[in-house]
Amino acid sequence: MTETNNNRDGIIAGEISKVANSNTRIHRILSMFLDHCIICILIVPLGFLIFGFGVLMEDSLNNGIGIVLVFIPFFIYLNKDFLNAKSPAKRILGFQVIDRRTNKPANELQCFVRNLTICVAWPLEVIFGLINPERRIGDLLANTKVIVSQKEKFNSIWIDLKNTKFKINFIGILIIGGLYFYGLSLLMLGMN
């Protein structure tokens, strides 16, 4: 009887895998959802540390700096594709962001720009991803698309991180990200 249950579990898991792999839309949305979960698991503790630091240093920090500190986890979220144009879920599920003109992996700045829309239009991005699994709104801005790529193990992130050299794109990302989040922090302060 246990053998039958194991076969049934294997059949169900196999069927789910077939549906996800045969339907690019489902596979792509699964990638977006998995990325969201993985990145949130990684940045939520950082967010709590920053919040705790902000509470401890409340008298020493002004509101603007405190709000900018809160945006650090969001900055990390927006750079999830930074290493080899593959986020954690894209590595696991076999996707990569490429430049539409060169068909080479998108550079860091393109990956950052394509994720800027997530903060303000995440539900629209999901709907757009269902309609067109290769491109979402952010891909239109960055002139990128998502293609099927070789699947990688999660620990390949550490290998890519060790081999990363800071480029001019990284400086651009810091400047654009700083301005973006500074603007958002001013908007939040204006609402209070």
N, C-alpha and C positions, 0 to 999 in steps of 0.2 A: 504494500500500500504506500509506503514511503517512496518507493521508486516511481510510482505513478504520480505522486504529488511533485516529486522533483522534476519529472518530465513535463508536467503541466506548468510548473514555474518556469522551466526553461523555454517552453513553447511561448508562454506569455511574454517573457522578457525578449525572446527572439522576435516575436511579432511587433512589439513596441519598437525594437531596434530597426526592423524592416521599414515600418511606417516613417520613423524619424529619418532614416537614411534615404528612403525613396522620395520623400517629400521635402524638397529643399527649403520650402517656407517654414515648415515645422522645425527642421534642423537649425535654421538660421535664428528663429525666435528662441529656440532652446539655448543656442549659444549666447544670445543677448541676456536671457534670464540667468543662465549659469554665471556669466561674467558679473552680472549685478550681484549675485549672491556671494561669489568668491571675493570680489573687491570689497563688498560691505563687511564680510567677515574679517578681512585684513585691516580695513581702515576704521571700523567702529571702535576697537580698543584704542587706536591712536587718537580718535576724536575724544574719547573719555579722558585720556591723559592730558590732552590740550585743554579740555574744559576744566579739569581739576587744577591744572597749572594756572589757568585764568582766574579761577575762584581764589586760589591761594595768593595770587599776585594782584588781586582786584584793585588794591589801593595804588599800586605802582603803574598799572597799565591804563591807558586811556581807552575809551570805547572803540575807536577806530582800529587800534592795534589788536584788541581782543577779538573783534569781528574778523579781522584778517587772519588771525591764528585759527579761528574756527574753520576758515575756508581751506586750510592746508589739506585735510582729508579729501575735500572735493577736487583739489588740484591733482592729487594722486589718482583719484577716480578718472579724471579726464585724460590722464597719461597712461592708462592701462594698456594701450597698444604700443607703447614707447619702444619696447625691445623687439626688434626684428619684425615690426608691424603685426605682432601677434599678442593678443591679450591671453590671460590664463585659459579661458574657455576656448578661444580660437586654437590654441595649441592642442588642447585635449580633443576637440571635435574635428580638427583639421581644416581651419580657415586661415586666411591671411589677407591683410589690407594691402592693395597695390595701387600704384599711381596709374591712372587710366592712360596717360600719354606714353609712359615708358614700359608699362607692364612689369616694373620692378617693385620690390617692397616699398611701400610708402615711407617717406622720411618722418622723422619725429614731429616736425611742425605740422605736416599734413594730418597725422594721427591725432594730434592735439586739436586742430581746427575741426576735424570731423566729429569730435566728441563734445564740442562746445554746446551743441544743441540739446544734449541730454539733460542739462540742468533746467532748461525751460520747456522742453517739448518731448519728454520721454514717452508719454502715451502715443503721441503722433509718430514718433520714431518706430514704435512697435507696429502700428498700423501700416506705415510705409514699408516696413520690413516684411510684412505679410504680403503686400502687393508686389514688391520687387525685392527678393532676397539678396540680390547683389549690391543694391544701393539704397541708402536711406537718406534723409534730409542732409545730415552732416557730410555724407559722401558727395553730394552735389556741391557743397561749399568748398570742399578740399580737393575736388576732382579725383576721387578715389573710388574704388569698388572692392568688394569682398569676393575672394575666389576660394575654391576648394584647394586645400594644400595638404601637405604631409602632416599626419598626426604626430604630436610630440608628447613626451612625458612632462608632467608638471615641473619637475626639477630642471628642465631645460632653461627655465627662467634664470636660475642662478648662474648657469654657464654663460648665457647671453649678458647678464649683468656684469660678470667678471670681465668680459671682453669689450664692454662698452667704453668708448672714448668720448669725452664731451666735445661736441661740435658747436658750430655757430648756431645751429637750429635750437640747441638747448638754451642758449642765451635768449633767442627769440621767444621760445616758449615761456621762459621766466618773465620776460617783459610783458608779453601779451597776457599771460596768466595773471600776473600782478595787476595789470590794468583792468582786466575783466573782473577779478574778484574785488578790487578796490572799488570799481563802479558798483558792483552788487552790494558791497558793504555800505556805500553811500546811500543807495536806494533803501536798504534796511534801516539805516539810521534816520532817513527822511520819513519813513513810515511811523517811527515812534513818536 
